[in-house]
Amino acid sequence: MKILEKINFRQPKYMLPAILYFPLLGTSYFIFDLFQTETIEIQDKALQTTEFLNPELPGAQIKDDGIGSKYENMAKSWGKIQDYSAVDNIDREEPDKNKEEYESKYTQDDIDLLTEEQQEKAAAADSHGRLNTCRKEMDFIRRRERYVDVLLDLQERGELPVRIVHNDTKINNVMLDRETDKAVCVIDLDTVMPGSVLYDFGDMVRTMTSPAAEDEENLDKTFLRMPMFEAVVKGYLEAARDFITPQEVSKLAFSGLLITLETGIRFLTDYLEGDVYFKTKKERHNLHRARTQLRLVESMEEQMPEMEECVRKCFQTVNG
């Protein structure tokens, strides 16, 4: 190349860099190797996901810095879902014809299952031969048919505002800071849609207040724990007090019972239909799930006066 022919490499300004380059390169390599510098990915240790909290530890704290605070902080995150997920309330002052219709969590099959006519149809079409194993549960559900329309009627009358709801408010859908137990964000937003906050609150009560697993076969272990219920109520109302209406507050306790009953209906429906929706790991898995939910409904019925009084006191406390 002509340009190289014009360069006199014997001149010091060209010779010195050429002489020093390779020794410096080798020295740098050994220095980096000495300190074992490597590029690694460091996860944020302050964040964690958890499927459940262990409420059965001896001496577990319910208030202040123990389990109660975790429950309260998580409940606050659902009360502030618009803050954590960038989704705001959609309660708008518009003509009725422009308002979005409610998306009920009930399927028509769930509602029909409560009627005697549908039970007779299910008996006639009992293709999996399972009806005789769950007649007690079917009767239990039919006796509570009156619960199904309570919130639906309020919605139809316009007494419950339309809001953005998550519809899957279990504990592992909230990211918690490992050090502070504070909620960082709400995740799993594929079920977000217009509805009532009572759906979200009711599902929190269902999933957070019982010490038993969802498929626990020993029903004596399934019951609502009032201290956990109080923690959920307190945390939620502290976050939701600026927008929640008196009508919504009056139905908070009932919503837990209703959503638990609904979930039991869904498990039992799937059991009768041959386990086509919920994944199962053992024989009669969905029947055990349904029985656990229905036992929790019984526990809530027994404690409903205390639950409603707890809501009333917490609402007064958060509002000064």
N, C-alpha and C positions, 0 to 999 in steps of 0.2 A: 504493500500500500504506500502511495506517495507521501502521505502525511507522516508515516513512521520513518521514511527516509530522511525527512527534514529534522528529526529529533536526534540530538546527540546525547545518548544515554550515559556517556561518560561524565557529563556535567553533574555536579553534586546535587542540584535541585531535582534531578531525576533518579539518581542512584540511591539517595538516602531513603525515600519512601519505599523503594523496591526492596532494600535490605531489611527495613524494619517491619514490613507488612506481615510476612510469614511468622516471624517470632512472636509478634503481638497477637496474631490469630491463634497460635498454639497456646500461648499463655492464657488468653481469655477462655479457651475451651477448658483448660485444667482448673481455672478459678471457678467457673460455673459448675464443673463436675464436683469440685471439692465441697461446695455448699448444697449439692444435690437439688438444685432448683428445678422444679417441675410445675407444669400447668395442670391444676386439678380443679374440679368443680366443687364448690363449697355450698352445701345447702343451707338455707336459712333455718338455723336451729330454733329460732323463736316461734316458728309455725309448726303446727301439728294437726292432724286430723284424728278423730277418735270416734269409734262406733258407739261407745257408751261410757258413762262414768260409773265407777264402782261404788254403789251406795251402801254396800253391806260390810264395809270395813268397821271393826269395833271402834266405837268412839268417833265415828265420822262426824264432822261438823256440818250442820245444816245451814247455819248463818255465818255472817262475817267472812272469814277467809277460807271456808271449806267448800263442800259440795254445793251448798246453797248459792254461794257467789257465782260459781260456774253456771248453775242453772239460771240465775238472775241475768247474768251477762249474756247468755245465749238467748234468753227470752227477749232481752232488749234488742238484740240484733234482728229478730223477726218483727219487733215493733217498729224498727227503723229500716225496714227492707228497702225503702226508697233511697236511704243514704248509702247502704252497702252494695246495692245492685244497680244504681243509677236509674231506678224505676220509681216514678212518683205515683201518688194517688191519682185516680182519674175521676174523682167525684166532681162533676162539672155542673154548673148551672145552665142547663140547656132544656129546650122543650122535650117533653116525654118521648116524642117520636124519634128524637135524635139520640136518646140514651142507648148505650150498648146493653144488650140483653145479658142477663146473668148466665154464667156457665155452671149449671148444677153439677156437683160431684156425683150425684146419683144417676145411674143408668136406669132406663125403664125396666130392665130385668130385675134390678135390685128392688125397685118399688113394687113390681108385680109379685116378687117372691113373698111379700108380706101378706098377700091376699089368700083367702081360702081357696078361691078358684085356681090360682096359680099353683098352690100346693097339690091340688087334685091333678092338675096337668103334669106336674113334676112326678107324681106317683105313677101316673099312667105311662110316662115316658122315661121311667127309671132304668135307662139302658145299662147303667153300671151297677145296678143292684145295691145302691147305697142308701136309699131313703130310710129303710128300717133302722139304720145305724144312727140316724140323726133326727128322729121325730121329736125328741125332747127339745132339741135346739130350734127346730122349726116352730114348735109351739111357743117357746120363749120369745122368738122374734115376732110372731103374730100378735102376742099379747101387748107388744110395744109399738104397734102400728101407729098409734097416735103421735109418736115422737117425730115421725118422718116429715110431716108437713109443717112443723112449727116454723122453721127458718124459711122454708119455701113460701109460706103464706105471708110472712113479714116482707120478704123480697117483692112479692107480687103487689103488695100494698105500698111499696116504696118506702118502707120504714127502716130498711137497712141500706146504707149507701153502697154504691159500687166502688170497689177499690181494687188495686193490684194485689193479688195474693200469690203465694209461692206454691201451695198445695202439696208440699212434701217437707214439712217442718221438723224433720228428725235431727238429732244432735250432730250427726256426721255430715250435715250439710251446712255447718257453720265452722269456719276456720278460727281456732282460738290461739292466742299468743301463749306460748309455753310458760313464759315468765310471769305474765300479769293475769292470765285467764280472761283477758278482754277479747271480745269478738273482733276479728279482723275483717271478715267479709262473709257474705252469704254466697253459696255456690249451688250448682245443679239447677239452673234456671229454665230447663226445658218444659217445666210444668207451670210456669208463670202465666196467669191469665186473669181477666176480670172476675170478680166474685166478692165474697164477704170475708172480712178478717176473722170471722168466727170459724171458718174452715181451718185456717192456719192455727188459730189458738186451740181449737178442739183437738187437732192432730198432735200439738205439743203436749197437751194433757194426756192423751192416749199413750204416747211413746216415752214420756219422761217421769211419770208418777208411779209406775208399777215396778217393783223390784224383780219381777219374773221376766224371763225371756218370752218372746212373742209366741213360741210354740211349746211353752212349759206344759207338761202333762199333769203335774201335781198342782191342781187348781187352788190348793190352800196357800200357795206362794204368790197368787195373783190378787192384788188389792191396790187401791189407791192410797198413797201415803200423803197425808195432809201437809207435812212440812215441805215436801217437794212441790206439791200443788201451790202452796203459799209462795215459794220461791219463784215459780213460773209466773204466777199472777203479778207479783210485785215487780219483777223485771220487765214484763210486758207492758204493764200500765205506766211505768216510769218513762218508757219510750213512746207510748201511744197516747198519753194523756192529752196532747195538744190537738188530736184529731178524732179520737174515739168518741162516739155518741153515747148518751145514756141508755138507749135501746140496745146497743152493742154490749155495753158493760153488763146490762141485766141478763144477757144470755151467755156470758162467758162460761160460767159453770156448766150450764146445760150443753154447750157446744162440745165439751169433752165427752159427755155421755153419748151425744148423737153421733159424732164421728167414730167413736169406738164401736157403737152398734152397727154403723154402716160398714166398717171394716170387717166386723164379724160376718155380716151378710155376704160381703164379697168373698171371703174365704169359704163360707159354706156353699155359696153358689158354685164356686170353682170345684169344690169337692164333689158336688152332685153331678157336675158336668164332666168329670173325669180328669181333673187337674190339668186343665188346658192353658191356664194363664199363669198362675204362680208356680214357680219351680218347687219341686218337692224332693226331699232327701230320705224319706222313710214312709212306711205305710200309714195311711190316714193322716198325713202331715197337715193338710189343709183343714181337716176336721179338728185336729188338736189346736191349730191356730184359731179357728172359729170359737172353740170352747173357751180359750184363754180370753178372747175379746169379750165374749158374753159374760164371763165371770167378772171381768173388770167393770162391765156395765152394771152388774148387780152391786158391786162395791160402791160405785158412784151413786147409785140410787140410794143406798143406805146412808151415804154421807152428804147427800145433796144439800140439806139445810146448812151444814158446816161449810161446805164449799161456797155457797152463796153468801154466807156471812163473811167468809174470808175475802171474797171479791169486794164486798161492800167496805170492809175496813181498809183494805189496801188502796181502794180508789180514794177514800177520804184522806188517807195518809199522803199519797203522792200529790194530791191537790191542796195540801195544807189545811 
